[in-house]
Every structure is written in structure tokens, then in C-alpha cells.
Amino acid sequence: MTNLSVAFSLILLIATLPWIQSLNPKKPVISRHDSQKQTVSNIQFYFHDTVSGKTPSAVKVAEAPTTGNSPTLFGAVFIADDPLTESPDPKSKEVGRAQGLYGSAGQQELGLMMALTYEFTAGEFNGSSIVVVGKNSVMHTVRELPVVGGTGVFRMARGYALARTYWVNTVGDAIVGYNVTVIH
């Protein structure tokens, strides 16, 4: 071994020593929070994804060299800051924003890999958010997406979102109704 690899090994050993010493195989650590009451919340809102016009809420930021030849736009990646409203009417009260990214991840079907934070800016959950990460098979009537976390009242949340397309045009602008069940 060279002096450099010996020094690196010693640094690694010293850095992990406190963690190794804290392990005690005779005394397992069990942390339970059964006393915490869990709440189930059902939330409904409409997601407005606009890719056209002078002020789109979602923009393409990357694409593969073959995306233009793909019927599913495979390889296209979008960044979104989409409004969430109480009703499908774009002029209805805004209750939040969906911010994050989605990309076309299906070669055989139009399937989006979505990673979005749905932040609520009005109502009962103002200041809280949920995180949705998963595949959205947009051609299916109803899509189920996992809720994998959140902030505020939704800290450590889990659950699912059911998405149904309410309206879509030929350029890809869409209004999607969401019914979300969150355990928090």
C-alpha cells in the first residue's frame, strides 16, 4: 500500500469509529411513535399545465437527439411551475403551485416520469406541500401516482393521487383533476 492509501484508510477508520462504537448488538434501539395520531386528508384541485403561448407554465429544458422522431416525445424533459385551482376554470381561485420536473420516459406509450412538489398557498393547508414522484400514463383515463412525502402538516406524509384529464388541446396544454388521499 502506498502512503496515500494508508492515510486514506486511517482517515476513513477514524471518521467511522464513533458510529461503529455506538452500535451495541446486545441492546437494539427501537423507536416507536404509536402515540402520534395519524390523519387522513382528501384534497381535490385542478392542475393547469400550459406549454404554449407567451407565458407557459411548463417549458422544455432538454431533449434527446431522437426526441423529434419519437411519437411519445421520449427523452423530452420539462420544468414546471403550474397553478393549482379549486375548479377546472383557469380563472377560479388559485390554491397552490405544482413545481418540479417531468420527462417523457416511455418509448411505447406516452408515459411521464413526474417529480413535483404541490405547494398549497391558500385554504386549510396553506404553507404545506406534498411531493408526488412516479409514472403518469397520460393516455389512461385514471392514473394513480404515489405521494412520497411533504412539508408542514404533511411532514412524513404518504398516500396517493388519482389524476384524470379534464381537458387537453393539440399542442399539449392540459387541465388535470387531482383527488389526493394523504396520510399524515
GILIN-V818913 format. One record per backbone hydrogen bond with DSSP energy under -0.5 kcal/mol. NH is the residue of the N-H (numbers start at 0). CO is the residue of the C=O. Records with the same first field share a line. If there is no record, write none. Layout:
BEGIN
NH->CO / CO
END
This chain:
BEGIN
5->1
6->2
7->3
8->4
9->5
10->6
11->7
12->8
13->9
14->10
15->11
16->12
17->13
19->15
20->16
21->17
22->18 / 19
26->23
29->27
31->29
35->32
40->38 / 181
42->40 / 179
44->177
45->84
46->175
47->82
48->46 / 173
49->47
50->48
56->49
57->49
58->78
60->76
61->76
66->63
68->65
69->66
72->69
74->103
75->72
76->61
77->101
78->58
79->99
80->56
81->97
82->47
83->95
84->45
85->92
91->88
94->83
95->83
96->118
97->81
98->96 / 116
99->79
100->114
101->77
102->112
103->75
104->102 / 110
105->110
110->108
111->135
112->102
113->111 / 133
114->100
115->131
116->98
117->115 / 129
118->96 / 116
119->127
120->94
121->94
124->121
125->122
126->119
127->124
128->150
129->117
130->148
131->115
132->145
133->113
135->111
136->134
137->109 / 135
138->109
139->136
142->162
144->142 / 160
146->158
147->130 / 145
148->130
150->128
153->150
154->151
155->149
156->153
157->182
158->146
159->180
160->144
161->178
162->142 / 160
163->176
164->140
165->174
166->174
168->172
171->168
173->48
174->166
175->46
176->163
177->44
178->161
179->42
180->159
181->40 / 179
182->157
183->38 / 181
END
